[in-house]
Amino acid sequence: MSSIPEARLRTVPWHALEGLLDDLGPALAATLAGKAADRTLDRFLRDHRLLTTEGRAACAEALFGVSLWRRRLRALVGADATPLQLLGALVRDLAGHPPPTATPDPRSVTDWRDLASLPDWLADELTQAFADDATAVAAPLNTPGPIFLRANTVMNTREQLADKLRALGVDSIPTALARDGLKLTTARPNLLGLGLDGAFEVQDEGSQRLAELVDARAGSAVLDLCAGAGGKSLALAAHVGATGTVHAADVDLARLERLRHRATKAHAHVVIEGATCRPSLKFDRVLVDAPCSELGVLRRGPDVRWRLNPADFAPLPALQRTLLERGLSHLKPAGRLVYATCTFRRAENEAVVHDLPPGFTLVEQHTFRTDRDGTDCFYAAIIERKA
């Protein structure tokens, strides 16, 4: 497990922190006290606009690293260690470099929860979901995920997009699971500056697969019941083509408005329904990408695990079941519904699709795991209505 962070952290230009520790200490303390690491970093970089590229990179790794690895670092050097002592342990023990500040003598760390730097509640959730595989699933959650793109096939094929990116200095490889996906191999490209508006969407490979499981075909009518900002809606629009229609609903109307603009850029036909969809409308395919605890995307936010309150998850299954039943009410005979989440909690997944109303059948269940598939963690249940 420890080899994953060490391999990446050893490449960080830690020497660039020289002269910055007095200013970095309060920023580290702020993240440890509960402030979001990304916002703290933005504020720090605004206050230090003259930093070199290496300095910016080292400060980012310091803030995110200490925030993520706090439990493991405290297990190494003591629960009362200062933020700078935790940084020293990060640089010395995980990155294998001389620390920028003095740290106490390290201790032996053997508890897998310490090694993976997990809150106890999250370790318990992993164990409940994956049993003996819990440690294997936990390990890659501590390494930043790769950037995946979905080629907008309304405007270009995956191969054409790869060629366009290569011409602009961005290399990629085809994804193994998603048919229209690319995994970027160029580190930290400026995607917004490429001038390829609408040609692609940034979307995890697992998320792309969820949209594919809907099996939306040319000319079909599809409902995306919890569309959000519409990443999957746009994928579905590409699947149904010019002769089909995607209807998008979500309680967050501001996100739906962003979807409207994104759809225009993507040349996608998406009908914005608002907070709910008219009860009379029936669809060939329905996607219920339900609000969830979002534990499957923890690698996208290294400090999020320390800011979550598991008590907030209690109301989710009831809400998810309500949304599932609403989606089923919009399904035509012989239609297909995909219920999906980006979490691994069984209470939000298998338990929600258990005991379906008469006339509906649970056909398949799919799980995507970071350790096994290289994607974020997702769950999908395929439900069909009798003809």
N, C-alpha and C positions, 0 to 999 in steps of 0.2 A: 504493500500500500504506500509506503513512504517514498518509493522510487518515483512515483508520479509527480509529486510537487518538486522533488529535488531536481529532476531532469530539467524542468522549465526554469526554476528559480536560479539555477546555476548560471543561466545566460543573462541575468539581469545586471546592468552596470551599477552595482551597488556603490562603487567608488564615487559616483556622482552625488551621493548624499552628503559628502564632506561640506561642512559649513551650513548645512540646512537643518541640523538636528534640533536646535533650539526652537525653530519655527514649526518643525514637524511634530514635536511632542504634543502640543495642544490639539493638533488635528487628529492625531492618533487617539488621544483621550476622548475627543468628541465622538469618534466612531465607536469606541468601546462603551461609551455612555448611551448609545442608542441612535445616534444620528446616522443617516444613510451615508455609506461610504462614497457613493458616486457624487452626491451633493457636496460632501465635505471636500472631496478632491477638486471639484470644479471651483469651489471658493478658494482653496489653497493655490490653485494654478492661476486664478485671476489676480491673486495678491503677489504672485511671483512670475510675472510675465516675461522676465528676462532669462528664465531657466533654459538650459540647453535641451535638445531632444533627449539626451541621455538622462538629464536631471528630471525631466517630466516623467519619463518611463520609470525611473527608480522610485520617485515619490508615489506614483500610482501603485506600483507593486508593494511598496511599504504599507500604504494605507489599506489596500485590499487584502494584502497578506496577513497583517496583524489582525485585521477584523475577522477574516475567515478562520485563521488558525489559532485563535485566542485560547481555546481549551487545551490544545496540544502544547502550546507555548507555556501556558501556566503550569501544566503538568511537568514540563521540563525545568522551569526555573522558579516556580512557586506562585501561589495564588495572589500574593501581595506584590508581585513584580510591577514596576512602573511601565508605562507604555513604551518608553525607550528601551527598557530591559527586554520587553517582549520583542521589539524590533531586532535587538541584538541576537536573541535566540533564533529568530526567523532566519537571519542572515547566516548565523553560524551553524545551526543544527539542520535546517532544511536546505539552505542554499550551499552550505559547505564553504563559506568565505569567512575571513576574519570579520568580527562584528564591528559596526560603527560606534558602538557604545558598550561599556562593560556590562556583563551579565553574570548572574550567580552560576555556580557550578551546576551543570545539567544533571538531571535525575534520570533514572530508567523509566521508560514509558512502555507499558504492555497492554493496557486496556484499549480495546479497539475503538471505543468511543472517544478516548483521548487522541489516539492516532489519527482518526478521521475528523477530529474536532467537531463533534456533534453534540447538540443539546440532548439530554437524556430522553426527552419526549420524542425527538426525531429518530434516535437510535431504536426506540421501542416501535415506532411506526415502521421502520425498515425491517425489523425483525418479524413483526406481524405479517408484513406483506411478502417477504422473501425468505424467511426462516434462515437456513444455513447459508444462503447466498447474500445475506444482508451486507456483510463486509465487502463483498465484490461489487455490489451496487453502489455502496457508499463511496468507494475510492474515486471513480471518475467524476462524482459530483463536486470534487474539490479542484478540478482542473477546468479552466475556461473552455467552453464548447467551441467547436469550429463554426465558421460562417457558412451557411447553406443558402443557396439561391434557388428559386423556382423560376424557370424560364416561362415567360408569358407566351404561350404558343399561339395566341392571337396575333402576335407581332413577330415572333421568331421561334425556331426550334431550339432545343437544348444545344445542339451542335453549332448552330449559327450564333447563339449567345456566347458560347465558349470562344468562338473565333473572334467575336467583337471584343470580349474581355481581354483576350490574349494580345490583340492589336493595341490595347490601351495599357499593357503591362501587368495585367492581372491574370494569373494562372489558376486553373481549376481542373478537377477531375469529375467524371459523372458519378452520381450517387448510385449506390448498389440497390437501394430499396425503392426510391421514388423515381418514377419514369421521366420526369421533367427537371430533376434536380441537379445542381452542381455543388460540389464542395470546394471552397476556395483553398488554394495552397499558398497563395501570396499573403503574407502577414499584414494585417491592419490596412487594407486598401481604402482609399477615400471613395466609397461607392457613390456618394452624392455628387462628386465632381466628375463623374465619367460621362455625363451627357447622354445616358441611356434611359431616360425617364419612361417608365411603363414597360420596358423590355423584360424586367424581372422584378421579383419580390424577394426580400430577405425572409426566409421561412425555413425553420428546422425541417430536416428530412422526415422526421416522424410526423410532424404536422402536415406535411405534404401527403404522406401516406393515408392519414385520416381522411383527407378530402378524396383521395382515390378510392377508398373503401365505400364511399357513397355510391360509386358506380353510376355517376350521372352521365347520361348518354346524349348524343346530339339530338336536339329537339325536345328534350324532356323539360319538365317544370320542376324546379328545386326550391326548397325553403331552407334557408340558413337561419334557424330560430334564435340563436345567440351569437349574432354576427360580429359584434364588437367593431373593430376598425376594418374588418373584412378581408383578412389574408386568405381565409378558406373560401369566402364568397367569390373572390377574384379567381381562385383556382377552379371553382365549380363553374364559373362563367366561361372559362376557357374550355372546360370539358363539354358543356352543352352547346357551345358554338352560337352562331348567329340565329339559328332557328329555335333555340331554347331560351329559357328565362330563369334567372335566379332572383328570388325575393329574399330580402334581408331585413330582419327584425332584431331589435335590441333595446333594452331600457335606457341605455346610455346614448342619448340622441346626439351628443357632440361627437361621439365616435362614429356614429352612422353618417354624420355629415362629412367626416374625414373619408369615409368609405366612398361617398358620392364623388369626391374629388379624385380619389385614387382610381375609381372605376373609369372616369373620363380619360385619365392619362393612359390607362391600360386598354382602352377601346373595348371595355367590357360592358355588357348589358346587365345591369343590376337594378332591380326595382326596390326602392327604399320604402319599407312598410311602416316604420316607426317602432314604438315600444312593443306592440303586439301585431300579429297578423290577423286579418279579417277571418272570422270563424268559418265563413262559407268557402274559403279557398282550400282546394285539395291539390296534392302534389304527388308526382311519381317518386320523388326522393326527398327525404328530410334529414338535415343534420342538426343535432342538438349537441353543440360543443359547450357543455354546461359550465357555469361558474364553479370553481373548485378551490381546493387548498393550494394548488399550484406547486406541490412539492416535487413534481417531476422536472421542473425547470430551475432547480436551485443552483445549478452550475452557471446560470446566466446572471446570478446576483450573489456574489460570495458572502455577503454579510446578512442576507435576508433571513437565514435560519435563526439568527440571534435576535431578530426583531419581530418574528412571528409569535402569536399567542395561540397555542393549540385549542384553547377554549373557544376561539372564534370559529372552529370547524364544525361545532355541534349542529348549527342550523342547516348546514349545507345539504345533507341527504334528503331532507324533506323538500327543500327548494328544487333539488335536482329531479326528484320524482315528479314534482308538479310540472316541471318543464318537459320531462320525458312524456308524460301523459298528454300534455298540450301538443307536443309534436306528433304523437300517435293520432290525435284527433284530426290532423291535417293530412294524413296519409291515405292515398287512394288504395283500393283493393289491388293486391299483388305488388304493392309498393314496398320500398325499403327505407328504413330509418337507421341512422348510425348515431348512437349515443356515445359521446367521447368526453374525456377529461385529460388534463395534463397533471395527473397525480397517480400515486400508486396505492392510495388508501382503499382497502376493500369496501369500507363503509360507503364510499362515494362511487364505487365502480360496480362490482359484482352484486352487492346488496341492493343497489338501486334498480337494476334490471331484473331482479328476482320477482317471480309471481306476476307475470304480465297479464293485462286484461284479456278476456276471451277474444279469439280471432287473431292474436299476435303470437309470433313464435321467435324465440331467441335462436338465431341460426349459428352465429359464430361469435367468439370473443378473441380479441387480439391485445397483446401487451407489447410495448416497445421499451427496451431497457438500455440505459446508457452504456452499461458494461458489455452487453451482448451485441447491441445493434448500432452503437455509436450515436444514437439519437438522444434527444431528451426523453424522459419517461412519459409514455402515454398509455391510455386504455381506450379500447373501442369495442362496442357491442353492436353487432348487426342484427336488426330485428325486421322481420317481414310480416306483412299483413296478408291474410288469406285472400285469394281471388274471389 
